[in-house]
Amino acid sequence: MILTKNKYYFEALDNYPYCLPECLEALNYALSYDPEDADSLCLMGRIYSETLNDYEKGKLYFEEAMQCDITNLNTPQYYIKCLLDNEDLEEAEKLIKFSLKLKGIDKSKILYYKSLLFEIRLEYKKALEFLKEAKSFSYNNSMTDFLENRKKFLKDKMKEGKTRIKKKKTK
Protein backbone atom coordinates (compact mmCIF):
# COMPACT_ATOMS: atom_id res chain seq x y z
CA MET A 1 0.00 0.00 0.00
CA ILE A 2 2.89 2.38 0.76
CA LEU A 3 4.32 1.77 -2.71
CA THR A 4 0.96 2.60 -4.29
CA LYS A 5 0.63 5.79 -2.24
CA ASN A 6 4.17 6.81 -3.16
CA LYS A 7 3.51 6.06 -6.83
CA TYR A 8 0.54 8.40 -6.84
CA TYR A 9 2.34 11.05 -4.79
CA PHE A 10 5.29 11.07 -7.22
CA GLU A 11 2.90 11.19 -10.15
CA ALA A 12 1.18 14.22 -8.59
CA LEU A 13 4.52 15.87 -7.87
CA ASP A 14 5.66 15.22 -11.44
CA ASN A 15 2.55 16.95 -12.80
CA TYR A 16 2.70 19.95 -10.45
CA PRO A 17 2.28 22.80 -11.49
CA TYR A 18 2.13 22.08 -15.21
CA CYS A 19 -0.83 19.73 -15.41
CA LEU A 20 -3.05 20.40 -12.43
CA PRO A 21 -5.96 18.09 -13.37
CA GLU A 22 -3.64 15.08 -13.50
CA CYS A 23 -1.79 16.30 -10.42
CA LEU A 24 -5.01 16.56 -8.41
CA GLU A 25 -6.26 13.18 -9.58
CA ALA A 26 -3.04 11.45 -8.52
CA LEU A 27 -2.91 13.43 -5.27
CA ASN A 28 -6.45 12.43 -4.37
CA TYR A 29 -5.53 8.79 -4.96
CA ALA A 30 -2.44 9.16 -2.77
CA LEU A 31 -4.50 10.74 0.00
CA SER A 32 -7.16 8.02 -0.29
CA TYR A 33 -4.44 5.43 0.46
CA ASP A 34 -2.99 7.47 3.32
CA PRO A 35 -4.97 10.56 4.41
CA GLU A 36 -2.21 11.44 6.90
CA ASP A 37 0.70 11.52 4.44
CA ALA A 38 2.52 14.77 5.19
CA ASP A 39 4.08 15.09 1.73
CA SER A 40 0.72 14.69 -0.03
CA LEU A 41 -0.96 17.13 2.34
CA CYS A 42 1.89 19.58 1.80
CA LEU A 43 1.50 19.35 -1.98
CA MET A 44 -2.24 19.98 -1.62
CA GLY A 45 -1.38 23.04 0.50
CA ARG A 46 0.96 24.23 -2.25
CA ILE A 47 -1.77 23.89 -4.86
CA TYR A 48 -4.11 26.04 -2.80
CA SER A 49 -1.53 28.65 -1.75
CA GLU A 50 0.75 28.91 -4.80
CA THR A 51 -1.65 28.23 -7.64
CA LEU A 52 -5.10 29.23 -6.40
CA ASN A 53 -3.91 31.93 -3.96
CA ASP A 54 -6.32 30.50 -1.39
CA TYR A 55 -3.94 30.93 1.52
CA GLU A 56 -6.44 30.04 4.23
CA LYS A 57 -7.23 26.67 2.64
CA GLY A 58 -3.54 26.13 1.98
CA LYS A 59 -2.77 26.85 5.62
CA LEU A 60 -5.25 24.17 6.68
CA TYR A 61 -3.46 21.56 4.60
CA PHE A 62 -0.04 22.67 5.83
CA GLU A 63 -1.23 22.58 9.45
CA GLU A 64 -2.59 19.08 8.95
CA ALA A 65 0.70 17.99 7.35
CA MET A 66 2.63 19.38 10.31
CA GLN A 67 0.33 17.55 12.74
CA CYS A 68 0.78 14.27 10.87
CA ASP A 69 4.59 14.53 10.72
CA ILE A 70 6.22 17.35 12.63
CA THR A 71 9.67 16.29 11.36
CA ASN A 72 8.79 16.44 7.64
CA LEU A 73 11.39 18.65 6.00
CA ASN A 74 9.27 19.69 2.99
CA THR A 75 6.29 21.20 4.77
CA PRO A 76 7.91 24.07 6.71
CA GLN A 77 9.48 25.82 3.71
CA TYR A 78 6.22 25.91 1.76
CA TYR A 79 4.13 26.68 4.83
CA ILE A 80 6.39 29.63 5.70
CA LYS A 81 6.02 31.00 2.16
CA CYS A 82 2.22 30.68 2.43
CA LEU A 83 2.23 32.53 5.76
CA LEU A 84 4.40 35.32 4.38
CA ASP A 85 2.21 35.67 1.29
CA ASN A 86 -0.86 35.87 3.54
CA GLU A 87 0.87 38.43 5.79
CA ASP A 88 0.69 36.16 8.84
CA LEU A 89 4.07 37.45 9.95
CA GLU A 90 4.02 36.38 13.61
CA GLU A 91 3.05 32.82 12.67
CA ALA A 92 5.77 32.77 10.00
CA GLU A 93 8.36 33.97 12.50
CA LYS A 94 7.43 31.19 14.95
CA LEU A 95 7.58 28.55 12.23
CA ILE A 96 10.95 29.84 11.02
CA LYS A 97 12.33 29.60 14.55
CA PHE A 98 11.02 26.04 14.88
CA SER A 99 12.21 25.01 11.40
CA LEU A 100 15.78 26.09 12.03
CA LYS A 101 15.92 23.46 14.79
CA LEU A 102 14.93 20.61 12.46
CA LYS A 103 17.83 18.33 11.69
CA GLY A 104 18.50 18.14 7.94
CA ILE A 105 16.41 21.14 6.86
CA ASP A 106 17.75 23.50 4.21
CA LYS A 107 18.79 26.30 6.57
CA SER A 108 19.76 28.51 3.66
CA LYS A 109 16.20 28.53 2.34
CA ILE A 110 14.67 29.04 5.79
CA LEU A 111 17.03 31.93 6.51
CA TYR A 112 16.12 33.43 3.14
CA TYR A 113 12.50 33.40 4.28
CA LYS A 114 13.57 35.03 7.54
CA SER A 115 15.23 37.74 5.47
CA LEU A 116 12.04 38.11 3.45
CA LEU A 117 10.06 38.44 6.68
CA PHE A 118 12.20 41.41 7.74
CA GLU A 119 12.02 42.90 4.25
CA ILE A 120 8.22 42.80 4.46
CA ARG A 121 8.51 44.59 7.80
CA LEU A 122 10.73 47.18 6.04
CA GLU A 123 13.70 46.28 8.26
CA TYR A 124 16.19 46.09 5.42
CA LYS A 125 19.38 45.98 7.50
CA LYS A 126 18.16 42.92 9.40
CA ALA A 127 17.03 41.38 6.12
CA LEU A 128 20.55 41.81 4.76
CA GLU A 129 22.01 40.18 7.89
CA PHE A 130 19.89 37.08 7.38
CA LEU A 131 20.78 36.92 3.68
CA LYS A 132 24.43 36.87 4.71
CA GLU A 133 23.73 34.10 7.21
CA ALA A 134 21.73 32.19 4.59
CA LYS A 135 24.70 32.39 2.25
CA SER A 136 26.90 30.72 4.85
CA PHE A 137 24.53 27.72 4.77
CA SER A 138 24.30 27.64 0.97
CA TYR A 139 25.99 24.65 -0.59
CA ASN A 140 25.32 25.17 -4.31
CA ASN A 141 25.97 27.89 -6.86
CA SER A 142 22.34 28.50 -7.79
CA MET A 143 21.34 29.30 -4.20
CA THR A 144 24.45 31.44 -3.67
CA ASP A 145 23.74 33.37 -6.87
CA PHE A 146 20.11 33.78 -5.87
CA LEU A 147 21.10 35.15 -2.46
CA GLU A 148 23.63 37.54 -4.04
CA ASN A 149 20.92 38.87 -6.37
CA ARG A 150 18.56 39.33 -3.41
CA LYS A 151 21.31 41.21 -1.56
CA LYS A 152 21.82 43.53 -4.53
CA PHE A 153 18.04 43.98 -4.84
CA LEU A 154 17.72 44.91 -1.17
CA LYS A 155 20.61 47.36 -1.33
CA ASP A 156 19.03 49.03 -4.37
CA LYS A 157 15.75 49.18 -2.50
CA MET A 158 17.48 50.84 0.45
CA LYS A 159 19.12 53.44 -1.83
CA GLU A 160 15.80 54.12 -3.50
CA GLY A 161 14.17 54.69 -0.09
CA LYS A 162 16.90 57.14 0.94
CA THR A 163 16.49 59.03 -2.35
CA ARG A 164 12.73 59.34 -1.77
CA ILE A 165 13.29 60.64 1.77
CA LYS A 166 15.79 63.27 0.53
CA LYS A 167 13.36 64.43 -2.19
CA LYS A 168 10.57 64.83 0.38
CA LYS A 169 12.82 66.89 2.67
CA THR A 170 13.78 69.28 -0.15
CA LYS A 171 10.15 69.98 -1.12
ABEGO torsion letter per residue (X at the ends): XAAAAAAAAAAAAAAOAABAAAAAAAAAAAAAABAABAAAAAAAAAAAAAAAGBAAAAAAAAAAAAAABAABAAAAAAAAAAAAAAGBAAAAAAAAAAAAABBGBBAAAAAAAAAAAAAAAGBAAAAAAAAAAAAAABABAAAAAAAAAAAAAAAAAAAAAAAAAAAAAAX
